[in-house]
Amino acid sequence: MQKNLLIVDDEPAIIKGLKFSLEQDGYNIVEAYDGQEAVDKFFSEEFDLVVLDVMLPGLNGFEVLQRIREKSSVPVIMLTAKGEDMDKILGLEYGADDYITKPFNILELKARIKAIFRRSNHNESRSQEQVIRIHDMTINIANRSVVIDGEDVNLTAKEFDLLQLFASNPGKVYSRENLLETVWKYDYLGDLRTVDVHIRRLREKIERNPSQPEYIFTKWGVGYYFVDK
């Protein structure tokens, strides 16, 4: 099935180039040139992924991402200015799945997009156990939902991927590099804080007290691991 992508940027030349290149790979592209247009279009149809610039007229990229995350866990790749580390961190804080720095190589962006869809397709095709139950947590792999103590927990795509990986491999310690390669599905040479921010956000959503975790633990100097006892 053809994937539906929303591309949001206020520079027509960038959108034109992305649209042409991504359509060559079989994606259907919808364009938006400012924040409000992006929100309106996002909620008017179904999208499989959003490429979202930070600097936009009207609503900025962070505000658009917040609106999206209020209702949807669709994967979002943020476009950030070169050297703007705070933009990258804020994007991850607000629930972005990934970021790429301008100016960027279109082949790198395509690799990021394919990595997200490859992970998603792998999860959908799994023939193993479709429900994982741990204490008061139920992880439904088939519909990618999480319920804790009878309450739905809204996770982003990457947060769910991390939780599924951990819960499927209790006790196994993953370094940040391991997690980037396994969950993000590419050789990642960027900021390892991407993992730390996602882990912290995941803990805030599934742990009763994130500072005293019951599920996701840190092995200092090594990485993270999951406890199911």
C-alpha positions as CSV (number, residue, x, y, z in Angstrom):
1,M,0.0,0.0,0.0
2,Q,1.3,3.5,-0.9
3,K,2.6,5.5,2.1
4,N,1.1,8.9,2.6
5,L,3.6,11.5,3.8
6,L,3.0,15.1,4.9
7,I,6.0,17.4,4.2
8,V,6.0,20.7,6.1
9,D,8.5,23.5,5.2
10,D,8.1,27.2,4.4
11,E,10.7,27.0,1.6
12,P,9.1,26.0,-1.7
13,A,12.4,24.8,-3.2
14,I,12.9,22.3,-0.4
15,I,9.4,20.9,-0.7
16,K,9.6,20.8,-4.5
17,G,12.9,18.8,-4.2
18,L,11.6,16.4,-1.5
19,K,8.3,15.9,-3.3
20,F,10.0,15.0,-6.6
21,S,12.6,12.6,-5.0
22,L,10.2,10.9,-2.6
23,E,7.5,10.4,-5.3
24,Q,10.2,8.5,-7.2
25,D,10.2,6.0,-4.4
26,G,6.5,5.6,-4.6
27,Y,5.3,7.8,-1.7
28,N,2.3,10.0,-2.0
29,I,3.3,13.5,-0.9
30,V,1.0,16.2,0.7
31,E,2.6,19.7,1.1
32,A,2.2,22.3,3.8
33,Y,4.0,25.6,4.0
34,D,3.1,26.9,7.4
35,G,2.2,25.5,10.8
36,Q,-1.6,26.0,10.7
37,E,-1.8,24.6,7.2
38,A,0.1,21.6,8.5
39,V,-2.3,21.0,11.4
40,D,-5.3,21.4,9.2
41,K,-4.0,19.0,6.6
42,F,-2.8,16.4,9.1
43,F,-6.2,16.1,10.7
44,S,-8.1,16.1,7.3
45,E,-6.6,12.7,6.2
46,E,-4.5,9.7,7.3
47,F,-0.7,10.0,7.2
48,D,2.0,7.4,7.7
49,L,4.8,9.8,8.4
50,V,5.4,13.6,8.8
51,V,8.6,15.5,7.9
52,L,8.3,18.7,9.9
53,D,10.5,21.8,9.8
54,V,11.1,23.6,13.1
55,M,11.1,27.2,11.7
56,L,7.6,27.9,10.3
57,P,5.4,30.9,9.9
58,G,2.5,31.1,12.5
59,L,2.6,27.9,14.5
60,N,6.2,26.7,14.7
61,G,7.3,23.1,14.3
62,F,7.2,22.4,18.0
63,E,3.6,23.7,18.3
64,V,2.6,21.6,15.3
65,L,4.2,18.5,16.9
66,Q,2.3,19.1,20.1
67,R,-1.0,19.3,18.3
68,I,-0.2,16.1,16.5
69,R,0.9,14.3,19.6
70,E,-2.4,15.2,21.3
71,K,-4.2,12.8,19.0
72,S,-1.7,10.7,17.1
73,S,1.5,8.7,17.5
74,V,2.4,8.8,13.7
75,P,6.2,9.0,13.2
76,V,7.5,12.5,12.9
77,I,11.0,13.5,11.6
78,M,12.0,17.0,12.5
79,L,14.1,19.3,10.3
80,T,16.4,21.4,12.5
81,A,18.9,24.2,11.7
82,K,22.6,23.3,11.7
83,G,24.1,23.6,15.2
84,E,20.8,24.1,16.9
85,D,21.2,21.4,19.6
86,M,18.3,22.8,21.6
87,D,16.0,22.4,18.7
88,K,16.9,18.7,18.5
89,I,16.4,18.1,22.2
90,L,13.1,20.0,22.3
91,G,11.9,18.0,19.3
92,L,12.6,14.8,21.1
93,E,11.0,16.1,24.3
94,Y,7.8,16.9,22.4
95,G,7.7,13.5,20.9
96,A,9.6,13.5,17.6
97,D,10.8,10.1,16.5
98,D,13.9,11.4,14.7
99,Y,15.6,14.6,13.5
100,I,17.8,15.6,10.6
101,T,19.9,18.7,10.4
102,K,19.7,21.2,7.5
103,P,21.3,21.3,5.0
104,F,20.8,17.5,4.5
105,N,21.4,14.9,1.8
106,I,18.1,13.6,0.5
107,L,19.5,10.1,0.5
108,E,20.0,10.4,4.3
109,L,16.4,11.5,4.8
110,K,15.2,8.7,2.6
111,A,17.2,6.2,4.7
112,R,15.6,7.6,7.9
113,I,12.1,7.2,6.4
114,K,12.8,3.7,5.2
115,A,14.2,2.7,8.6
116,I,11.1,3.8,10.3
117,F,8.8,1.9,7.9
118,R,11.1,-1.1,8.0
119,R,10.7,-1.3,11.8
120,S,7.0,-0.8,11.5
121,N,6.6,-3.5,8.9
122,H,8.7,-5.9,11.0
123,N,6.4,-5.4,14.0
124,E,3.3,-5.9,11.9
125,S,4.6,-9.2,10.4
126,R,5.7,-10.7,13.7
127,S,4.2,-14.1,14.2
128,Q,5.3,-14.5,17.8
129,E,3.3,-13.7,20.9
130,Q,1.1,-10.7,20.2
131,V,0.4,-9.7,23.8
132,I,2.9,-9.3,26.6
133,R,1.6,-9.0,30.2
134,I,3.9,-7.9,33.0
135,H,2.3,-7.1,36.4
136,D,-0.4,-4.4,35.7
137,M,1.0,-3.7,32.2
138,T,-0.4,-5.2,29.0
139,I,1.5,-4.6,25.7
140,N,-0.5,-5.5,22.6
141,I,2.0,-5.9,19.8
142,A,-0.7,-6.4,17.1
143,N,-2.3,-3.0,17.6
144,R,0.7,-1.3,19.2
145,S,-1.2,-0.3,22.4
146,V,-0.2,-0.2,26.1
147,V,-2.6,-0.4,29.1
148,I,-1.4,0.0,32.6
149,D,-3.7,-0.6,35.5
150,G,-6.7,-0.4,33.2
151,E,-5.6,3.0,31.7
152,D,-4.5,3.5,28.1
153,V,-0.9,4.9,27.8
154,N,-0.3,7.0,24.7
155,L,3.2,6.2,23.4
156,T,4.9,7.6,20.3
157,A,6.1,5.1,17.6
158,K,9.7,5.1,18.9
159,E,8.6,4.8,22.5
160,F,6.5,1.8,21.7
161,D,9.4,0.2,19.7
162,L,11.7,0.7,22.7
163,L,9.2,-0.8,25.2
164,Q,8.5,-3.8,22.9
165,L,12.2,-4.5,22.5
166,F,12.8,-4.3,26.2
167,A,9.8,-6.3,27.3
168,S,10.6,-9.0,24.7
169,N,14.1,-9.3,26.0
170,P,14.0,-8.9,29.8
171,G,17.4,-8.6,31.6
172,K,19.3,-7.9,28.4
173,V,21.4,-4.8,28.6
174,Y,21.3,-2.5,25.6
175,S,23.9,0.2,25.0
176,R,22.7,3.5,23.5
177,E,24.5,2.5,20.3
178,N,22.7,-0.9,20.3
179,L,19.3,0.8,20.7
180,L,20.0,3.3,17.9
181,E,21.0,0.5,15.5
182,T,18.1,-1.8,16.6
183,V,15.2,0.6,17.0
184,W,16.2,3.4,14.6
185,K,17.5,0.8,12.1
186,Y,20.5,2.6,10.8
187,D,24.1,3.3,11.7
188,Y,23.7,6.4,13.8
189,L,26.6,8.8,14.1
190,G,24.8,11.6,15.7
191,D,23.8,12.6,19.3
192,L,23.3,9.7,21.6
193,R,21.0,11.9,23.7
194,T,18.3,10.8,21.3
195,V,18.1,7.5,23.2
196,D,18.3,9.1,26.7
197,V,15.5,11.5,25.9
198,H,13.2,8.7,24.6
199,I,14.0,6.5,27.6
200,R,13.2,9.3,30.0
201,R,9.9,10.1,28.3
202,L,9.0,6.4,28.3
203,R,9.7,6.1,32.0
204,E,7.5,9.1,32.7
205,K,4.7,7.3,30.9
206,I,5.0,3.7,32.3
207,E,6.7,4.1,35.7
208,R,4.7,5.1,38.8
209,N,7.9,6.9,40.0
210,P,10.3,7.6,37.1
211,S,13.1,8.3,39.6
212,Q,12.6,4.8,41.2
213,P,11.8,2.7,38.1
214,E,10.2,-0.7,38.3
215,Y,10.7,-1.7,34.7
216,I,13.5,0.2,32.9
217,F,16.8,0.4,34.7
218,T,20.1,2.0,34.0
219,K,23.3,0.0,34.2
220,W,25.8,2.8,34.6
221,G,28.4,3.1,32.0
222,V,26.8,0.3,29.9
223,G,23.2,1.0,29.0
224,Y,19.6,0.2,29.8
225,Y,17.7,-3.0,30.7
226,F,14.2,-4.2,31.5
227,V,13.0,-6.1,34.5
228,D,9.8,-8.1,34.4
229,K,9.8,-9.6,38.0
